[in-house]
Amino acid sequence: MPSLDDLKKRIKSVKSTQKITKAMKMVAAAKLRKAQENAEKGRPYSQRMQNIILNLTKSINDPENAPKLLVGTGSDKTCLCVLLTADRGLCGGFNSNISKLAKISFKNILNEGKNLKIITVGSKGLDQIRRDYGKYVIKKFSFKDKKQILFSEAELISNEIIKLFKKGEFDKCILFYNNFKNVITQIPRAQQIIPVENKFTGTKEQISSPYEYEPDEDEILEDLLPKNISTQIFKAFLENAASEQGSRMTAMDNATRNAGDLVDKLTINYNRSRQASITKELIEIISGAESL
């Protein structure tokens, strides 16, 4: 049984930890509001851009000469997977949920006899896949020193992906990130960005809106497709930022409550041990007095 001094030290240690987790919860809650606003503002722009590209696709007369970023290489033997996670931990299942979905996709790609290449963004995702799929990682990005990830970081990753595609390094590119729903729920998602996923998003008005293009569709697509890849990656960054803070807030709230429960249990044990020690001393004094 631990001594009174050990229990006292442990209670003090748990209370110190509780103060830290409570502070982290408050910081995450403050950051979450701005991150959630940014994620919600970014969705309509990325959805509309995706829909414009898909509407442009319908107007292409010669699909064989269409931009490869739009229609693909005609093969899917090599798949590039871009895993977006955080550079920091203590955020519940945020990183592990994305990695779990990615690992399932990696396994399916390899089981189908296809080639797998991986780009990791964030050190936590790399740590989780390093053991099983580390040999497939061709590029690593980390923005640990950045307080806020901007569009320039998304363009950096987009340029690397496009450069690899032009070299013929892969046929299909899939993006893995967490889609923010609310503070408690973040949904891991896999989004195909090359070739463009043939799936309209947004409201019926946005999807059915008529467009008139000047210059012609092919010229617009040449400029718009690389921009769309950067936009989709930046949207994933915004969704991840909100999901990370929501997950961290929930995790730190649970940790604070658990620390409080542990302090209560340790305090009860301390009081019982102290009472037992006092009772033992009293019995020894009484026994000694009676023997005289």
HELIX and SHEET records of a PDB file:
HELIX    1   1 LEU A    4  LYS A   58  1                                  55    
HELIX    2   2 PRO A   63  ASN A   65  5                                   3    
HELIX    3   3 LYS A   68  VAL A   71  1                                   4    
HELIX    4   4 PHE A   94  ASN A  111  1                                  18    
HELIX    5   5 SER A  123  TYR A  133  1                                  11    
HELIX    6   6 GLY A  134  TYR A  136  5                                   3    
HELIX    7   7 PHE A  151  LYS A  166  1                                  16    
HELIX    8   8 LYS A  204  SER A  208  1                                   5    
HELIX    9   9 GLU A  217  SER A  291  1                                  75    
SHEET    1   A 5 VAL A 137  PHE A 141  0                                        
SHEET    2   A 5 ASN A 115  VAL A 121  1                                        
SHEET    3   A 5 THR A  78  LEU A  84  1                                        
SHEET    4   A 5 LYS A 172  PHE A 180  1                                        
SHEET    5   A 5 GLN A 186  ILE A 194 -1                                        
END                                                                             
